[in-house]
Amino acid sequence: MNLVEKLIGSHLVEGSPKAGSEISVRIDQTLMQDALGTMSCLQFEAMGMERTAVDLSVLYVDHNTLQTGFENADDHRFLRTFCRKYGLHYSRPGNGICHQVHLERFGKPGGTLLGTDSHTPTAGALGMLAIGAGGLDVAVAMGTGTYHLTMPSVIKVELTGNLRPEASAKDIILKLLSVLTVKGGVGKVMEYGGEGLAGLTVYERATIANMGAELGATSSVFPSDAQTERFLRAQGRAEAFRAIGADEGAAYERMILIDLDDLDPLAAAPHSPDNVVPVSELGHVAVDQVCIGSCTNSSYSDMMRVAAALKGRTIPPEVSLVVSPGSKQVLAELSRNGALADMVSAGARVLECACGPCIGMGQAPASGAVSLRTFNRNFEKRSGTEDARVYLASPETAVASALAGRIRALDDPGAPGRVAMPERFAVDDNLIEPPFKDVPPDYEVQRGNNIKPFSVFDSMEEDIRGTLLAKTGDNVTTDHIMPGGAEVLPYRSNIPRLARYCLVRCDPDFPENAARYGGGFVLGGENYGQGSSREHAALVPVYMGVRAVLAKSFARIHKANLINCGIVPLEFLDPGDYDRIDKFDALSFAGIRSALSGGGSSGEVRVAGRNETKRFAFELRCSASRRERDILTAGGMVRYARERVV
């Protein structure tokens, strides 16, 4: 058995672990963050759940920490009291980014983790099966202890050799993105192996597992070995270690070989993580801003390498350098050993331990600026500046570029090598609040003016018809559908307020047209909904009356979110039909409820569509399990769960 089969086999509840089949697995841990978790908590309550049913549930405040008004503070108070009542640990603002903290303090080899963030697979660095999902899926898993998914196929990434001083783990995942692209991992798990693993620390593995989300992969997993044991011992959690790996001769769908000896420093050029080029081929690209941090590259070893390169030097005045340590633990270590002073003395602006610029929460670049970031996504406008050009690279390349004023690799002969991890970190979990063991009967969750009740939508009608409200292209991201940033993120628990921002990055008139026509449909190209797991990219459209999304193909998490919200994801049988349908065409789908209710246990049903404006028929498929189709006809997961799960 390969490692993925072992992890799934040890947690299998229902189904046959055959690629493409729907299965149900037991979930050991859940993770939520404040931007998406707030809505998950409201959904948990709406389904009538009473207490978390998994071994460990943690809610982290790391996204909405910029308090320009009362909204984020309201959400924090709501989340803290929710955790106390329903049995979750609460990681306070300032404790760090969810994936970094969970890796340090909670992740366990051999376990399963489900999180309301697409980068939850970061914990795969510890030998966990860690999966990002929509908030409704996590709310159900938290209340029932199980999660349904399509059994993925497994791609083996075999690493040989050793990284050269100027290369890093970030270059490994960028290399893989250049091979597979942003949709090459859909329906798959990336499993890493080979003798090259021995030299990669858990922090380095976490960078790779984190950006597996950019491949569209369900998860990424590493074996639990001597590096894992060393990391857990340093965290004071040696008892959590267990060795786990693939059997010799295990089978895989595909094998990809990466020779670390030959790996050059790489960068992802605007505006996609798979637009990968060698740093040496970029020429003289001047940088205006450099951002180091995010859940991808904010670890102790990342920060120490940056600090060592900055020691005794000064960032040129034309470059803005900002640094975000990933956790309180990392920041405290940097302050104790003098590395923080080296960064500050060089001119780095140190931000709090939070997601910050990665989600557009501050530090928007100047107009037309080049921003080089150690983050995981460089989608257009995500930085908060519409015409900014964002590149992705390793911390080593980022700090070298900040010092040089142009994009370049860290090839100084005197540059520091990879940083050794301490034998023991100073552990202090004082900003993680455990849940109440005995909840007083009259204990109430506190709700401010920004907390709006979750709406339960009506069940599906037999026929649906309406207007095509928007037509988008390929690789539309959830950032396009429901933007983030300082202006929008504070309203994650206020769906009516969010409606004014929906799809405006694709079509500025979408909110107005959705209101004028009373809802309708959206048309997308390939890989519709890639990127963040943000469920609001489905919750807000259904609130605005969107009944179905027609596309050539869907990203995994967004498709699941659409189903959970009662929006039908339909794929063209003939992709050419995409070109025949235009904005404002009137569309109808007669008998769609019967079509979805039929089909037995098949994973695909056919749906007949008609363009009433141009008077032609076309055919689509809904690739969904029997259970998922029942969710759709029920009107979404909340109504379905009320009737069947709870």
C-alpha positions as CSV (number, residue, x, y, z in Angstrom):
1,M,0.0,0.0,0.0
2,N,1.1,3.6,-0.6
3,L,0.9,6.1,2.2
4,V,-2.3,7.6,1.1
5,E,-4.0,4.2,1.0
6,K,-2.8,3.5,4.5
7,L,-4.1,6.7,5.9
8,I,-7.5,6.4,4.2
9,G,-7.7,2.7,5.0
10,S,-7.2,3.3,8.7
11,H,-9.9,5.9,8.8
12,L,-12.4,4.4,6.3
13,V,-16.0,4.5,7.4
14,E,-18.0,3.9,4.2
15,G,-17.3,3.0,0.6
16,S,-14.6,1.3,-1.4
17,P,-11.2,3.0,-1.6
18,K,-11.1,2.8,-5.3
19,A,-10.1,6.0,-7.2
20,G,-13.2,7.9,-8.3
21,S,-15.6,6.3,-5.8
22,E,-17.2,8.3,-3.0
23,I,-15.9,7.3,0.4
24,S,-16.4,8.5,4.0
25,V,-13.5,8.8,6.4
26,R,-13.3,9.4,10.1
27,I,-11.8,12.9,11.0
28,D,-9.5,13.2,14.0
29,Q,-9.0,16.9,14.0
30,T,-10.7,20.0,12.5
31,L,-9.2,23.4,11.8
32,M,-11.1,26.7,11.2
33,Q,-9.9,30.2,10.7
34,D,-11.8,33.4,11.3
35,A,-12.5,34.5,7.8
36,L,-14.2,31.3,6.8
37,G,-14.8,29.7,10.2
38,T,-17.3,32.4,11.3
39,M,-19.8,31.2,8.8
40,S,-19.0,27.6,9.6
41,C,-20.0,28.2,13.2
42,L,-23.3,29.8,12.2
43,Q,-23.9,26.7,10.0
44,F,-23.0,24.4,12.8
45,E,-25.7,26.0,14.9
46,A,-28.2,26.1,12.1
47,M,-27.9,22.3,11.7
48,G,-28.7,21.8,15.4
49,M,-25.3,20.4,16.3
50,E,-24.6,20.4,20.1
51,R,-20.9,19.6,20.6
52,T,-17.8,18.9,18.5
53,A,-17.5,15.1,17.9
54,V,-13.8,14.9,16.9
55,D,-10.7,14.4,19.0
56,L,-9.6,18.0,18.6
57,S,-11.1,21.1,17.0
58,V,-9.2,24.4,16.8
59,L,-10.4,27.8,15.7
60,Y,-7.6,30.3,14.8
61,V,-7.9,34.1,14.4
62,D,-5.3,34.9,11.8
63,H,-7.1,36.5,8.8
64,N,-9.3,39.3,10.0
65,T,-6.9,40.9,12.5
66,L,-6.9,44.4,11.0
67,Q,-9.5,46.2,13.1
68,T,-10.5,49.4,11.2
69,G,-14.0,49.1,12.6
70,F,-16.1,47.1,15.0
71,E,-16.7,44.2,12.6
72,N,-13.6,42.0,13.1
73,A,-13.7,42.6,16.9
74,D,-17.3,41.5,16.9
75,D,-16.4,38.3,15.0
76,H,-13.6,37.5,17.4
77,R,-15.9,37.8,20.4
78,F,-18.5,35.6,18.7
79,L,-15.8,33.0,17.8
80,R,-14.3,32.9,21.3
81,T,-17.7,32.3,23.0
82,F,-18.7,29.8,20.3
83,C,-15.5,27.8,21.0
84,R,-16.2,27.8,24.8
85,K,-19.8,26.5,24.3
86,Y,-19.2,23.9,21.6
87,G,-15.9,22.4,22.7
88,L,-13.2,24.0,20.5
89,H,-9.8,25.4,21.3
90,Y,-9.5,29.1,20.5
91,S,-6.2,30.5,19.2
92,R,-6.2,34.2,20.0
93,P,-5.2,37.0,17.6
94,G,-1.4,37.2,17.7
95,N,-0.8,33.5,18.3
96,G,-0.1,33.0,14.6
97,I,-1.2,31.6,11.3
98,C,-3.4,28.5,11.6
99,H,-1.2,26.2,9.5
100,Q,2.0,27.2,11.1
101,V,0.6,26.9,14.7
102,H,-1.2,23.6,13.9
103,L,2.0,22.1,12.6
104,E,3.9,23.2,15.7
105,R,1.3,22.3,18.4
106,F,-1.3,19.9,17.2
107,G,-0.6,17.9,14.0
108,K,-0.1,14.1,14.5
109,P,1.4,11.6,12.1
110,G,-1.1,9.0,10.9
111,G,-4.1,11.3,11.7
112,T,-6.7,13.1,9.6
113,L,-7.3,16.8,9.6
114,L,-10.1,18.7,7.8
115,G,-9.9,22.5,7.6
116,T,-11.8,25.5,6.3
117,D,-8.8,26.7,4.4
118,S,-7.4,25.4,1.1
119,H,-3.9,25.2,2.6
120,T,-4.9,22.8,5.4
121,P,-2.7,20.1,3.6
122,T,0.3,21.9,5.2
123,A,0.0,19.4,8.0
124,G,0.8,16.6,5.4
125,A,4.4,17.5,6.2
126,L,3.9,15.5,9.5
127,G,2.4,12.4,7.7
128,M,-1.2,13.4,8.2
129,L,-4.0,13.2,5.6
130,A,-4.9,16.9,5.8
131,I,-7.6,18.2,3.5
132,G,-9.0,21.7,2.8
133,A,-12.8,21.9,2.5
134,G,-15.7,24.3,2.5
135,G,-17.1,25.5,5.8
136,L,-20.2,23.4,5.6
137,D,-18.2,20.2,5.1
138,V,-16.1,21.1,8.1
139,A,-19.2,22.0,10.2
140,V,-20.7,18.6,9.4
141,A,-17.4,16.8,10.1
142,M,-17.1,18.6,13.4
143,G,-20.5,17.6,14.5
144,T,-20.5,14.0,13.1
145,G,-16.8,13.0,13.0
146,T,-17.0,12.0,9.3
147,Y,-16.2,13.5,5.9
148,H,-17.3,12.4,2.4
149,L,-14.9,12.8,-0.5
150,T,-14.1,11.2,-3.8
151,M,-11.3,8.6,-3.4
152,P,-8.3,10.3,-5.0
153,S,-5.7,8.7,-7.2
154,V,-2.1,9.1,-6.0
155,I,0.9,10.7,-7.8
156,K,4.3,9.8,-6.4
157,V,6.9,12.6,-6.4
158,E,10.4,11.0,-6.1
159,L,13.1,13.3,-4.8
160,T,16.7,12.5,-5.3
161,G,19.9,14.4,-4.5
162,N,20.3,17.4,-2.2
163,L,19.4,21.1,-2.5
164,R,22.2,23.5,-3.4
165,P,22.7,26.5,-1.1
166,E,20.9,28.9,-3.4
167,A,17.8,26.6,-3.9
168,S,15.1,25.8,-1.4
169,A,11.9,23.8,-0.8
170,K,9.9,26.5,-2.5
171,D,11.7,25.7,-5.7
172,I,10.6,22.1,-5.4
173,I,6.9,22.9,-5.4
174,L,7.4,25.6,-8.1
175,K,9.1,23.0,-10.3
176,L,6.2,20.6,-9.8
177,L,3.7,23.4,-10.7
178,S,5.7,23.9,-13.9
179,V,5.1,20.2,-14.7
180,L,1.5,19.7,-13.6
181,T,0.0,23.3,-13.8
182,V,-2.7,24.7,-11.5
183,K,-5.2,22.0,-12.5
184,G,-2.9,19.0,-12.8
185,G,-3.6,17.8,-9.3
186,V,-7.4,17.9,-9.3
187,G,-8.7,14.6,-7.9
188,K,-5.2,13.5,-6.8
189,V,-3.0,13.4,-3.7
190,M,0.7,14.1,-4.1
191,E,2.8,11.6,-2.1
192,Y,6.5,12.4,-1.6
193,G,9.3,9.9,-1.3
194,G,12.9,9.1,-2.3
195,E,16.3,9.5,-0.7
196,G,16.1,13.3,-1.2
197,L,13.6,13.5,1.6
198,A,16.2,12.7,4.3
199,G,17.7,16.2,4.0
200,L,14.3,18.1,4.1
201,T,13.1,19.3,7.5
202,V,9.4,19.3,8.5
203,Y,9.4,23.1,7.9
204,E,10.6,22.6,4.3
205,R,8.2,19.8,3.7
206,A,5.4,22.1,5.0
207,T,6.2,24.6,2.3
208,I,5.8,21.9,-0.4
209,A,2.6,20.5,1.1
210,N,1.2,23.9,1.5
211,M,1.5,24.8,-2.1
212,G,0.1,21.5,-3.3
213,A,-3.2,23.4,-3.1
214,E,-2.0,25.4,-6.1
215,L,-1.9,22.2,-8.1
216,G,-5.6,21.7,-7.3
217,A,-4.7,18.5,-5.3
218,T,-6.9,17.1,-2.6
219,S,-3.8,16.8,-0.3
220,S,-0.1,16.3,-0.1
221,V,1.6,13.8,2.2
222,F,5.1,13.0,3.4
223,P,6.2,9.9,5.3
224,S,6.7,10.3,9.1
225,D,10.4,9.6,9.7
226,A,13.4,10.7,11.6
227,Q,12.9,14.3,10.5
228,T,9.3,14.2,11.8
229,E,10.5,12.7,15.1
230,R,13.2,15.4,15.5
231,F,10.6,18.2,14.9
232,L,8.0,16.8,17.3
233,R,10.7,16.3,20.0
234,A,11.8,20.0,19.5
235,Q,8.1,21.0,20.0
236,G,7.9,19.0,23.3
237,R,5.5,16.5,21.6
238,A,7.7,13.4,21.2
239,E,4.8,11.2,22.3
240,A,2.9,12.2,19.1
241,F,5.4,10.6,16.9
242,R,4.8,7.4,15.0
243,A,6.7,6.2,11.9
244,I,4.5,5.7,8.8
245,G,5.3,5.4,5.2
246,A,4.6,3.6,1.9
247,D,5.3,-0.1,1.5
248,E,8.1,-1.0,-0.9
249,G,6.8,-1.6,-4.3
250,A,3.5,0.4,-3.7
251,A,1.6,1.3,-6.8
252,Y,0.9,4.9,-8.0
253,E,-1.0,6.4,-10.9
254,R,2.1,8.3,-12.0
255,M,5.7,8.9,-10.9
256,I,7.4,12.3,-11.2
257,L,11.2,12.5,-10.6
258,I,12.8,15.7,-9.3
259,D,16.6,15.7,-8.9
260,L,17.4,18.3,-6.2
261,D,21.0,18.5,-7.4
262,D,19.9,20.1,-10.6
263,L,17.2,22.4,-9.1
264,D,17.7,26.1,-9.8
265,P,16.0,29.0,-8.0
266,L,12.6,29.5,-9.6
267,A,9.9,32.2,-9.5
268,A,6.2,32.3,-10.5
269,A,5.6,35.3,-12.8
270,P,2.3,37.2,-12.9
271,H,-0.5,36.2,-12.7
272,S,-0.5,32.4,-11.9
273,P,1.5,30.1,-9.6
274,D,2.2,27.8,-12.5
275,N,3.8,30.6,-14.7
276,V,7.2,29.4,-13.5
277,V,10.5,30.6,-14.8
278,P,14.1,30.3,-13.6
279,V,15.1,33.4,-11.7
280,S,18.2,33.6,-13.9
281,E,16.0,34.1,-17.0
282,L,14.0,37.0,-15.6
283,G,16.6,39.6,-16.6
284,H,16.7,42.9,-14.8
285,V,13.3,43.1,-13.1
286,A,13.3,45.9,-10.5
287,V,11.3,45.3,-7.4
288,D,9.4,47.9,-5.5
289,Q,8.1,45.6,-2.6
290,V,9.2,42.4,-1.1
291,C,6.9,40.5,1.3
292,I,8.3,37.5,3.3
293,G,5.9,35.3,5.3
294,S,2.4,33.7,4.8
295,C,1.6,30.1,5.8
296,T,4.0,29.0,3.0
297,N,7.2,30.5,4.2
298,S,7.0,32.0,7.7
299,S,8.7,29.3,9.7
300,Y,11.6,29.6,12.1
301,S,14.1,28.4,9.5
302,D,12.8,30.7,6.8
303,M,13.0,33.7,9.1
304,M,16.5,32.8,10.3
305,R,17.8,32.5,6.8
306,V,16.4,35.9,6.0
307,A,17.8,37.5,9.1
308,A,21.3,36.1,8.5
309,A,21.3,37.6,5.0
310,L,20.2,41.0,6.3
311,K,22.6,41.1,9.2
312,G,24.8,44.3,8.9
313,R,23.2,45.4,5.7
314,T,20.5,48.0,4.7
315,I,17.6,47.6,2.3
316,P,17.8,50.2,-0.5
317,P,15.4,53.1,-0.2
318,E,13.4,52.2,-3.3
319,V,12.4,48.8,-1.8
320,S,9.8,48.2,0.9
321,L,10.5,45.0,2.8
322,V,7.9,43.5,5.1
323,V,8.3,40.4,7.2
324,S,5.5,38.4,8.9
325,P,6.7,35.6,11.3
326,G,4.2,32.7,11.2
327,S,3.6,32.2,14.9
328,K,4.2,33.7,18.3
329,Q,6.7,30.9,18.9
330,V,8.7,31.9,15.8
331,L,8.6,35.6,16.7
332,A,9.6,34.9,20.3
333,E,12.6,32.8,19.2
334,L,13.7,35.6,16.8
335,S,13.5,38.2,19.5
336,R,15.5,36.0,22.0
337,N,18.3,35.2,19.6
338,G,18.8,38.7,18.1
339,A,17.6,37.8,14.6
340,L,14.6,40.2,14.9
341,A,17.0,43.1,15.6
342,D,19.0,42.2,12.5
343,M,15.9,42.4,10.4
344,V,14.7,45.6,11.9
345,S,18.1,47.2,11.7
346,A,18.3,46.4,8.0
347,G,15.0,48.2,7.4
348,A,12.5,45.4,7.4
349,R,9.0,46.3,8.6
350,V,7.8,43.6,10.9
351,L,4.1,42.7,10.8
352,E,2.1,40.7,13.3
353,C,1.9,36.9,13.2
354,A,-1.0,36.7,10.8
355,C,-1.9,36.2,7.1
356,G,-1.8,39.9,6.3
357,P,-0.6,40.9,2.8
358,C,-1.2,37.3,1.4
359,I,-5.0,37.8,1.6
360,G,-4.8,41.5,0.6
361,M,-5.1,42.6,4.3
362,G,-2.8,45.6,4.1
363,Q,0.5,46.2,2.3
364,A,-1.0,46.8,-1.1
365,P,1.8,47.6,-3.6
366,A,2.1,51.0,-5.4
367,S,0.4,51.5,-8.7
368,G,2.0,49.3,-11.4
369,A,4.6,48.1,-8.9
370,V,6.5,44.8,-8.9
371,S,5.9,42.9,-5.6
372,L,8.0,39.8,-4.9
373,R,6.3,37.6,-2.3
374,T,7.1,34.3,-0.6
375,F,3.3,33.5,-0.7
376,N,1.4,30.8,-2.5
377,R,-0.8,32.8,-4.9
378,N,-0.2,35.7,-7.2
379,F,-3.6,36.1,-8.8
380,E,-4.3,39.4,-10.5
381,K,-5.7,42.0,-8.0
382,R,-5.3,39.7,-5.0
383,S,-2.6,42.0,-3.6
384,G,-5.1,44.9,-3.4
385,T,-3.6,46.8,-6.3
386,E,-5.3,46.2,-9.7
387,D,-2.2,46.7,-11.9
388,A,0.5,45.3,-9.6
389,R,2.7,42.6,-10.9
390,V,3.2,39.9,-8.3
391,Y,6.0,37.3,-8.4
392,L,6.3,34.3,-6.1
393,A,9.7,33.0,-4.9
394,S,11.5,31.5,-1.9
395,P,12.7,33.5,1.1
396,E,16.2,33.2,-0.1
397,T,15.4,34.7,-3.5
398,A,13.2,37.3,-1.8
399,V,15.8,38.6,0.6
400,A,18.5,38.6,-2.1
401,S,16.1,40.6,-4.3
402,A,15.3,43.1,-1.6
403,L,19.0,43.8,-1.0
404,A,19.7,44.1,-4.7
405,G,16.6,46.0,-5.8
406,R,15.9,43.5,-8.5
407,I,14.9,39.9,-8.7
408,R,17.9,37.7,-8.3
409,A,18.9,34.5,-6.5
410,L,20.9,34.4,-3.3
411,D,24.2,33.4,-4.9
412,D,26.6,35.4,-2.7
413,P,29.5,33.1,-1.7
414,G,29.3,34.5,1.8
415,A,25.5,33.9,2.1
416,P,24.4,31.7,5.0
417,G,23.5,28.1,4.4
418,R,20.3,26.4,5.5
419,V,19.6,27.0,9.2
420,A,19.6,24.1,11.7
421,M,16.4,23.7,13.8
422,P,16.8,24.1,17.6
423,E,16.9,20.9,19.6
424,R,14.1,22.3,21.7
425,F,11.7,25.3,21.1
426,A,10.5,27.4,24.1
427,V,6.9,26.3,24.1
428,D,4.2,28.7,25.4
429,D,0.6,28.0,24.6
430,N,-0.8,30.8,26.7
431,L,-2.7,32.2,23.8
432,I,-4.6,29.0,23.1
433,E,-7.7,28.8,25.2
434,P,-9.2,25.4,25.8
435,P,-12.9,24.9,25.7
436,F,-15.2,24.8,28.8
437,K,-15.4,21.2,30.1
438,D,-18.8,21.9,31.7
439,V,-20.8,24.5,29.8
440,P,-23.3,26.4,32.0
441,P,-26.8,25.8,30.8
442,D,-27.4,29.5,30.4
443,Y,-24.1,30.3,28.6
444,E,-24.8,32.3,25.5
445,V,-22.7,32.9,22.4
446,Q,-22.1,36.7,22.0
447,R,-23.2,38.2,18.7
448,G,-22.5,41.8,17.6
449,N,-24.2,43.7,14.8
450,N,-21.9,42.2,12.2
451,I,-23.1,38.6,12.9
452,K,-26.1,37.8,10.7
453,P,-28.1,34.6,10.9
454,F,-27.4,31.9,8.3
455,S,-30.2,31.5,5.8
456,V,-31.6,28.1,5.0
457,F,-32.6,27.9,1.3
458,D,-35.7,26.3,-0.3
459,S,-35.5,22.8,-1.8
460,M,-35.0,22.6,-5.6
461,E,-37.9,23.0,-8.0
462,E,-38.6,20.6,-10.8
463,D,-37.7,23.2,-13.5
464,I,-35.4,26.1,-13.2
465,R,-35.0,29.0,-15.6
466,G,-33.4,32.4,-15.7
467,T,-30.9,34.7,-17.3
468,L,-27.2,34.2,-17.8
469,L,-25.9,36.9,-15.6
470,A,-22.2,36.6,-16.3
471,K,-19.8,34.8,-18.7
472,T,-16.2,34.2,-17.4
473,G,-13.1,32.6,-18.9
474,D,-10.7,29.8,-17.7
475,N,-9.1,29.5,-14.3
476,V,-11.5,32.0,-12.6
477,T,-10.5,32.0,-8.9
478,T,-12.6,32.3,-5.8
479,D,-10.8,35.7,-5.4
480,H,-12.6,36.8,-8.6
481,I,-15.9,35.4,-7.4
482,M,-15.8,36.7,-3.9
483,P,-12.8,39.1,-3.3
484,G,-10.8,39.3,-0.1
485,G,-8.9,42.3,1.3
486,A,-9.4,44.8,4.0
487,E,-12.6,46.3,2.5
488,V,-14.4,42.9,2.1
489,L,-13.1,40.4,4.6
490,P,-14.6,42.0,7.7
491,Y,-18.1,41.1,6.4
492,R,-17.5,37.4,6.2
493,S,-20.4,36.8,8.6
494,N,-22.7,39.3,6.7
495,I,-23.8,37.8,3.5
496,P,-26.2,40.6,2.5
497,R,-23.3,43.1,2.7
498,L,-21.0,40.9,0.7
499,A,-23.5,40.7,-2.2
500,R,-22.3,44.1,-3.5
501,Y,-18.8,42.6,-4.2
502,C,-19.8,39.3,-5.8
503,L,-18.0,38.6,-9.2
504,V,-17.2,42.3,-9.7
505,R,-13.6,41.4,-10.7
506,C,-15.1,39.6,-13.7
507,D,-18.1,41.7,-14.3
508,P,-18.6,45.0,-12.4
509,D,-22.3,45.0,-13.2
510,F,-23.0,41.5,-11.8
511,P,-24.6,42.6,-8.5
512,E,-26.9,45.0,-10.3
513,N,-27.9,42.5,-12.9
514,A,-28.5,39.7,-10.4
515,A,-30.9,42.0,-8.6
516,R,-32.6,43.2,-11.8
517,Y,-33.2,39.7,-13.1
518,G,-33.9,38.1,-9.8
519,G,-31.0,35.7,-10.1
520,G,-30.1,33.3,-12.8
521,F,-26.9,31.5,-14.0
522,V,-23.2,32.0,-14.3
523,L,-21.1,30.6,-17.2
524,G,-17.4,29.6,-16.6
525,G,-14.6,28.0,-18.5
526,E,-12.0,25.5,-17.4
527,N,-11.1,25.0,-13.7
528,Y,-13.8,27.4,-12.5
529,G,-13.4,28.3,-8.8
530,Q,-9.7,27.5,-8.3
531,G,-7.7,28.8,-5.4
532,S,-9.0,29.5,-1.9
533,S,-11.6,27.3,-0.2
534,R,-13.7,30.4,0.6
535,E,-17.3,29.1,0.8
536,H,-18.6,32.6,0.4
537,A,-17.9,32.2,-3.4
538,A,-21.0,29.9,-3.3
539,L,-22.9,31.3,-0.3
540,V,-23.1,34.8,-1.8
541,P,-24.2,33.7,-5.3
542,V,-27.0,31.5,-3.9
543,Y,-28.2,34.4,-1.8
544,M,-28.3,36.5,-5.0
545,G,-30.4,33.9,-6.7
546,V,-27.8,31.9,-8.7
547,R,-29.3,28.5,-9.3
548,A,-26.6,26.8,-11.4
549,V,-23.1,27.4,-12.7
550,L,-22.3,26.0,-16.2
551,A,-18.6,25.4,-16.8
552,K,-16.2,23.3,-18.8
553,S,-14.7,22.0,-15.5
554,F,-14.6,22.9,-11.8
555,A,-12.0,23.1,-9.1
556,R,-12.6,20.4,-6.4
557,I,-13.4,22.5,-3.3
558,H,-15.5,25.1,-5.1
559,K,-17.6,22.4,-6.7
560,A,-18.3,20.8,-3.3
561,N,-19.2,24.3,-2.0
562,L,-21.6,24.9,-4.8
563,I,-23.3,21.5,-4.0
564,N,-23.4,22.3,-0.3
565,C,-25.1,25.6,-1.1
566,G,-27.7,24.1,-3.4
567,I,-26.2,25.5,-6.6
568,V,-26.0,22.9,-9.4
569,P,-22.5,22.5,-11.0
570,L,-23.1,21.6,-14.6
571,E,-20.4,20.7,-17.1
572,F,-20.8,20.8,-20.9
573,L,-20.8,17.5,-22.8
574,D,-19.7,19.5,-25.8
575,P,-17.3,22.3,-24.7
576,G,-18.2,24.1,-27.9
577,D,-21.6,25.0,-26.4
578,Y,-19.7,27.4,-24.1
579,D,-19.1,29.7,-27.2
580,R,-22.8,29.5,-28.2
581,I,-24.1,31.0,-25.0
582,D,-23.9,34.7,-24.3
583,K,-24.5,37.0,-21.4
584,F,-28.3,37.8,-20.9
585,D,-29.4,34.7,-22.8
586,A,-32.5,33.2,-21.3
587,L,-31.8,29.5,-20.2
588,S,-34.1,26.8,-19.0
589,F,-33.5,23.3,-17.5
590,A,-36.8,21.4,-17.5
591,G,-37.0,18.4,-15.3
592,I,-33.7,19.0,-13.5
593,R,-35.0,17.8,-10.2
594,S,-36.1,14.5,-11.6
595,A,-32.8,14.2,-13.5
596,L,-30.8,14.7,-10.3
597,S,-33.1,12.4,-8.3
598,G,-32.7,9.6,-10.8
599,G,-29.6,7.9,-12.0
600,G,-29.4,5.5,-9.1
601,S,-26.0,5.4,-7.5
602,S,-24.2,6.6,-10.6
603,G,-21.7,9.4,-10.2
604,E,-23.0,11.2,-13.3
605,V,-26.4,12.3,-14.6
606,R,-27.3,14.1,-17.8
607,V,-29.2,17.4,-17.7
608,A,-31.0,18.9,-20.7
609,G,-30.6,22.6,-21.2
610,R,-32.2,25.0,-23.6
611,N,-31.2,28.5,-24.8
612,E,-34.6,30.1,-25.1
613,T,-33.1,33.3,-26.6
614,K,-31.2,31.6,-29.5
615,R,-33.6,28.6,-29.6
616,F,-31.2,25.6,-29.4
617,A,-30.8,22.7,-27.0
618,F,-27.6,21.5,-25.3
619,E,-26.7,18.8,-22.9
620,L,-24.7,18.9,-19.7
621,R,-23.7,16.5,-17.0
622,C,-23.7,16.8,-13.2
623,S,-20.9,14.7,-11.9
624,A,-22.0,14.1,-8.3
625,S,-22.6,11.1,-6.1
626,R,-26.1,10.0,-5.0
627,R,-25.6,11.7,-1.7
628,E,-24.4,15.0,-3.3
629,R,-27.5,15.0,-5.6
630,D,-29.7,14.5,-2.6
631,I,-28.0,17.6,-1.1
632,L,-28.8,19.6,-4.2
633,T,-32.4,18.6,-4.4
634,A,-32.8,19.3,-0.6
635,G,-31.7,22.9,-1.2
636,G,-28.2,22.5,0.3
637,M,-26.3,20.8,3.1
638,V,-28.0,22.6,6.0
639,R,-31.5,21.4,5.1
640,Y,-30.1,18.0,4.1
641,A,-28.3,17.6,7.4
642,R,-31.3,18.7,9.5
643,E,-33.3,16.0,7.9
644,R,-30.8,13.2,7.7
645,V,-27.7,13.6,9.7
646,V,-28.7,15.1,13.0
